[in-house]
Amino acid sequence: MNKIIVAIDGYSSCGKSTTAKAVAHALGYIYIDTGAMYRSATLYMMEHYIDLSNPKAVEQALAQMSIQFHHNNRTGKNETFLNGLNVEEEIRQMRVTDRVSEVSAVPIVRKAMVAQQQRMGRKRGVVMDGRDIGTVVFPDAEVKMFMTADLNIRAVRRQQELLAKNEMVNLNVIKENLAKRDQIDANRSEGPLRQAEDAISLDTSYLTIDEQVDLVVGYCLSRIFEKQQALNSAGTLG
């Protein structure tokens, strides 16, 4: 009864996903990678040459898409499956990254993804990261974080992630991609990237992942305690 929803929003390469996964593990909650959902939709649209300006074609594509998360016992990580196929590595490639904001900006795509995310979090006890979790998907989330970081630092982090996957991309190309994604995400008509009024701002430029996780977990435990106290008070009054 005292489980909460943790919404972590913010810009790309601020450490959102890594922090969200660790927070979910610390709390014993379910982690839902909303970014992977949009990346999977992007991969499907690219591979099937879907015209994003054609609402009917996009709607039909969404109807043929099944996105699921499965836990890999060997690696201890969740992996993304699109129509039964493991696409975890493919959706992280730069070719998908280049298009994901464009696909995410399509209203019918966001509507479909948001509906699925809300179903996943209906029982609470989840940690979600994305762009509009605290403003659109779960405006009633008990903990809302909004993560930012310096663009240059974000670009270096992203380059290191790609290098770890043997994908070499020029730093300036990454910076341009991040800036373009920021612009699209912040100005789209559906679920734009913005900080919720009651969200806690967290600049991660000079924070380690452990420091980020400790801060977020601390906020979560405080809210869980407050919720439990309120439930106890209600029970006493009842």
Summary of the structure (lengths in Angstrom):
residues: 238
radius of gyration: 18.1
end to end distance: 16.2
largest distance: 63.0
contacts: 744
relative contact order: 0.21
helix: 54%
strand: 16%
